[in-house]
């Protein structure tokens, strides 16, 4: 930690300002969560048409990641292989052992160890892979589920699987972008709306233990992350683009439609749980689109663009019981372009999920695509920027994020109240600064629901914080806020709040998606 002098402006009740210097510890993310590089490649220009990985060694472009029952992990790589890795918990990891388990896979974008088998989603099927003769090499590849459309378009990625608490496997399917030529001959069409896509493109699918594949929900653009929360409910992330104003997190459930209209090409299929869509609004503020389009459901969380990443990826639930710090039970969401990870707190209001997102950890060596929690609570992070640009000095690799045992001062939770929000902190806060409404600023905004690419923040309004009430233990602050709006993002900056020893928050911002304002208790 480094020491610096901060000049803190305290607004007095009479309106005058008093500026006083205070010497405090200015913390860095690495003081609390330390990065261990297991394998990190040298930088290369993955956008170049002539880019080739080095011929020697393993090109660890991690596209799938799962933790084994012992000291090993397994990774799928974009090249179409599964590798077993041992020694990955060592610090430093100076003796990592690699063993190739499977090959000849078609663009695996997920990996799961379940029932003594690997499950991997390839471009055209969900596959179970096993070693039957005990020689540590796969000798059985079984199709578990298939049947979604593949037109040949490059953007038709397939992700997963992830497991829910009932033993079902979930996968998500990218939309095809700008299909043309022969690709159109492999599509289904909704003639009422005029949309054409490969069957079930832009859908979330559930595969039961008996192998039945069930279409569940639609409206996905590029759903590269999915996972269960602590209650076993399934969620996915989506990425900004046409019909998607900014990155989002959604609760997957039967019959839900999220945003990307072209996925509605499949609703005439007899197994579709979505029916009777006759028109789609275009160019409305999202709250107004919800009123005009009954099947449309809002995101659980919006990730404001650039402020909270540019391309959301994987979802990881912290199931460590405190071994990974003070955020047990919360979700972590990977970020591709900014090579970082964000944190999500969820709650239910009137039976529906909503919540807040927070910055968590930046500075990874490359784009964060996959995450998995190890037995010791640490987080394994699979990296690859193949095909897109990202921050970081490497083009691919594997890192591990380890909690140092020190607890940062953070906004741990942000809950909606009938008259504002309640903040819960990881450590007690200073009453004087936390009780001063001038220590906080807040604004609200939404996005356009439109067929064009992305959206700026619109209908932005500054919100007045009238009161800040601090609990006796210093762990909670109730903010009374004027002007909160349902279906809007509420951006909070707690820049003036200090801990009891004078330390600032490690991250001052939080972004709450207020779909419903709860009733007064």
N, C-alpha and C positions, 0 to 999 in steps of 0.2 A: 504494500500500500504506500502511496505517496502522500505527502503532506502539502497542502496548499492553503492559501488564505482566501476565504470566500467573503464577499461583502453582501450582507443580508439586509434587505430593506424591510423594515417593519412599519406597517401602516397603523398609526395610532387612531384611537376612536375619534379624536377631534379633526382628523383628516390630514394632520401634519405627518411628515416622513422623518424617520430617524435612521441614519445609516451607521451601522456598527460593524467593525471587523471581528470575525471569529475565526480562530484556527481550528480546523477539523480534519478528520481523515477522509480523503477523497478516494473511494473504493473503485476497484476495477472488477469487471465480471470474473476475471481469472482468479481473483482472491477467493471466490466461492465455488466456482465450477472450472476445473482444470482440464485442459485438453491433452490427451495422450495420443500420439500418432502411431498407429500400428503399421500402416503402409500408406504413404502419400507419394504420388507420382510427381515428377518434374512437370513444370508448366508446359503446355502445348496449345496450339490454336486449333481447338476442336471444330471451329467453323470452317476451316480450310477444306476445300474439296480434295486436297492431296494429303490430308492428315492421316498418319498411320502410327499406331502404337509401336513402341520399341519391340523389336523381334525377340529380345531375350526377356525371360521372366513372365510373370503373370500380370495381365492388364486388368487390374481390379476395379473395373467400372461397375460398382455395386448397384444392382437393380432389384435385388431381393435380399432379405436379411432375417435370420431366425436363430434363436438361442436353443442349443441342444440341452439334453438332460444332464450332461456332465460338464466338463471344463471347456467344451468346444462351442463354436458357433458355425453356422453355414451361411454362405453367401451365394446368390445367383448373380451372374455377370451378364452384361448386355451381349456378349459374344455367344451366349447360349449354353453356359456351363454352370454346374453347382460344385463349389469347393468347400471342403471341411477345413476349419482352421483351429489349431490348438495353440496354447500359450498366449492367448489374446488378453487374459486377465493380468499377465505379468506387467510390472511397472519398474523399469522400462520393459517393453515387449521385445526383448533381444533374441528370443529363440522361438519365434512363431513357426509352426509346422503347417504345411499346406498339403492337402490330399484331394485330388480331383475325383468327384463322386459320379457326376453325370455330365453328358454332353449332348450336342445336336438338338438343343431346344430352340424354339422359334420365339425370340424376343421375350424372355421371361421378365415380368415386371412385378414380381412378388414372390415370396417363399414362406412356407409354413411347415414346421415340424409338428406332426399330429398323428397319434395312433401308430407310432413307430414307422412313419412314412413321411416323405416330403410331398407337399402339395404345391403346385406351381401353376400359375395362369400363363399359358402361352397365348400367342395372338389368336388362335382359333379354338382353344379348348382348355379346360381345367384338367390337369394331369396328376395322377398319383404315382410316385416313383419310390421303388424299394430295392433293397439289396437282399435277395432271397438266399444266396449261398454263403454269406458271411465273409466275402473277400473285400469288402469296403468299396465296391464299385456297383453302381446301379445295374440291375439286370432285368427289371420289370418296369415298364412304362404303361400305365393303364389310363384310359380316358374315363374321367369321372363325369364330366358334363361338356356338352358342346351344343351348337345350334344357333349361336348368334351370327349375324351377317358380317362378312368380310368382303369388301369390294376391291381391295388392293390399294386403297388410299393410305398414304404413309401415316396419317394422324389417327388411325383406328387402333389405338393402344388398348390393351386389356390389362387390368390391375387386380392384384390379390393372389390368393384368398386371405381373408381374415375370418376369425372364428367368433361366433357369438356364444352366449352362455347356454344355449340350447343345443349346441353341437352343429349348427348350420354353418356352412362356408359361404362367404359373401365375396362377390367380384363386382367391379365397375367397368364400364365400357365407354371409351372415348367416342365423341361424335366425329364423323368425317367432315372435312372442311372443303367446300367447293368441288364436290364430285363432278366428274365429266367423263365423256367418252364411254368406254366399256364399263367403267365403274357403275354407271347408272343402270346397266343391265342386271346388276346384282343387288338392287335396292328393293324396298317396299315403299309404297306411296300412299299417303293420305290425300285423296282427291279433293276433299273439302278444303283443306288448308294449303294443299299444294306442296307439302314437304316430302322429300325423298331421302332415305338413308338406308344403310344396311339394317337388317332386322335387329331390334333391341339396341341399336346404337344410341348412346346417351342415357342408358338405363343402368340401374343397380339390380343385380340378380342374386337370389338366394338358392343355394344348393343344399338340399336336405341330406341327412345321413344315408338315405336310400338312393341318392343320386338324382332326385327330381330337381330340375332347375325351374325356379319360379321367378318371373319378372315382378319386381316389387315397386319400384319408383322410377321416375324419369325426369328429364330436364337437365342432364349433366353435359358439360362441355368437355373438360379435361380433368376427370376425377381421380387424380393420381394418388390420393391418400384415403385410406379408410381404416376404421377401427372401432372397438367397443369402448363405452365408458364404464364406470364402476358398476352400473346397474345392468350391464350387458346389452344396452341399446346401441345400435350401429349408427355411425356417423361417417361422412365423407367430406373431403375438401374439394373445392373447384377453383379454377384459375380464370382471371380476367380475360375477356374476349367479347365476341359478339353475343348479345343477350346477357352478358355477365359483367355488371358494372365494376366490380373489383373482386378480389379473392374472398371466398366464403367457406363457412362450415355449415353442414346440413344434417338434420336428423332423418335417417332413412326409415321410412315406414310405408306400409302398403297404400298405394293410390296417390302418394304425394307427387306433385309436379313442382320442380324447383325454378328453373329459368330458361334453359335452352330449348327454343320452340321446335327445332328440327327433330328432336327426339320423338315428337308426336307423330312422326311418320308411321310408328308401329302400333298406334292405339286401335287400329281396326283388327288387329290380331285377336282371336277369341280368348287368349290368355291375358290380355291387357287388363290391369285393374283400373285404368284411366279411360274414360269414355266421354262422349258428348261434348267435345271441345269443337266449337264451330267457328271461333275467331280468336285471334291473339292480338292484344293491344301492342302498339309500338310507339315509343317515344314519350311515355308517361312517367312521372315520378313514381318510384316503386310503391309507395303507400296507395297511390291512386290506381296503379295497375292491379294491386291485390283486390280492390273493390270491383274493378271491371272484369276480372278473370278469376272466377270462383275456385278453379282447380289449383291456382298458383299459391304456394306457401312460402313464407319468408325464410331467409337464412336464420339459423340459430345465432350465428356471429358473422358480422362483416369484418374483414381485415382491411382497413383503409389503405389505399394504394400507396406504396413507397414508405409510408409511415410504419406499416406493419407488413412489409414484404411486397413482392411483385409476382410470385408464383408459388402458391402453397402446395405442399407435398404430403408427406406421410403423417399419420396420427399415432401417438404412443401414449398409453395410459400409464401413469406412475403407480405401480402396484407394489412399491418397495416398502411401504409401511414406515417411511421416514429415512430409509437408507440413502435416498437421493435428495435429502433436504426437506424443507417445510411444505412441499407441495403435493403430498401424497393424495391420490384420488383425482388429481387434475390431469388434463390432456396437454400434450406437447405437440406442436405442429411444425413440420419442417418447412424451410423456405429455400427455393432453388436459386433464384437470381442473386439474392443478398447473402447466400451461404450462411444462414443463421437458423435459429429455432425460436419459436414464440410459445407462449403459455396461455392456456384457456381455462377459465373458471365457468362452470355451468350451473344453473339452477332451474327449477321448474316453477312457472307461474301459471296458474289455472290449467295445470296439466301439460303445458308446453314448455320445451326447453328454450332458454335464452341465456345470455351471459356476456362476459367480458374477455378481451384478449389483451395481453401484456407483452412487451419485449422480454426476452429471457437471456439468450446467449448468441453472440455474433462471433465472427473471426474464424470460422471453419475453413479448411484448406481448399474447399471447392463446394459445389452445389450440394445441398443436403437433400437426398432423395429418399433414404430409408433409415428407420430408427428401430431399435429393439432394446429392451431392458435386460441387463445381465442379472445373474443370481445374486451378485453383491449390491444390486441397486444402481450400478453405473449404467450409462447409456452408450450403446454402440451406434455409430453414425456412419452410414454408407454414402459415399460421395461419387458423383459423376456429373460432369457438365457436357457430356457428349450431345452435340446438336444444338446447344444453346449456350449463351454466355452467362458467366456468373462471377462474383467476386472470388478472391482466393488465388493463391499462387499455383495451385495444382489443377490437373484436369480430372483426376479421380483418386480414390483411396478409401481408407477405413480409419476412423478415429474413435476414441472412447472419451466420454465426458464423465468426470469423476467429481463428486461433491467433496470439498475439502474438509467438511465438518464445521465450517464457519457459516452462520446464518446471515444472509443479507437483509437489510431493511428494505422491505418491498410491500407493495399493496398485494396482499395474499388473495383476497376475495373482494368483489364488488357486487353488492346485492341491490336489486331494485326495491324501493319503498314507495308507498303511496304519495309521499311528498318529496322524493329525491332518491338518495342512495345511501347505503351503509358500506363503509370501507372497513375491512379487517386487515391488520398489519401483521407481519411476521414477528415483530418485536415491538415493545411499548414505544409510543411516540411522546415527544415533548408536548405537554398540554398547551402551553402558550402558543406555539406555532400551529399546532393541529386544530386549535379552537378558533383561530383567526380566519374568517372567510376569505381574507385577502391572500391566504396561502394557496388558494386554489383558483383555477379558471376552468370554465366548461363551455363547450359549444355543441350544437346538434346539427346534423345534416343527413341527407339521404342521397340516393343515386337514381339515375334514369334507367328504366326498363326499356331497352331498345335493341334493335337488330344490329346497330352499329357497334363498333369495337369499344368496350369499356364505357366508363362514364366519369366525369368530374364529380366532385362533391357539389350538391345543389341544395337550395333552400336552407343555406347555412344561417344559424342564428346564435348569437352569444346568449348564455343563460346566466342568470343572477343566482349566486349562492348566498342565501340570506342568513344562514346559521350553520355552525359546525359544532356539534355536541360530542364531546370526548367521553368515553366510558372511564370508570374509575381505574381499571387496570391499564388504561392507555393503549389497548389493542384495537379499539373500534372507534370510528368516527361516523356520526350520522350527519349527512349533508342535506340540508333543506334547500331545495332547488326550485326556482320558478321557471315555468315554461317547458317542462319535459314533454316530449311528443312520442306517442306510440309509433312503431315501425321506423324509428330514426336511430342513428348512431349517436351516442353521447360521449364526446371526447373530453376526458379529464386530464388536467395537468396539475399535480400536487407539488409544484415546484418549491413552495415555501415550507413544507412539512419537514421537521427534523426529529431524529431520535432523541432519547433522553441524554445521550452523551454528545449531542450536537451534530451527529452524522446526517447527511441528506439521504433521501431515497436513492437506491441504486438505479431504479428506473422510475421516473416521475409520471409517466403517461399510462392511461388505461382507456379502453374503448369499449363501451357497453352498448350492445344492441338491444334496445328497449322495445320488444315486440308487444308486450302487454304491461301496463302499469298495475301493480297489485292493489287490492283493496286495503283500506285501513284496517289495522289489527284491532 
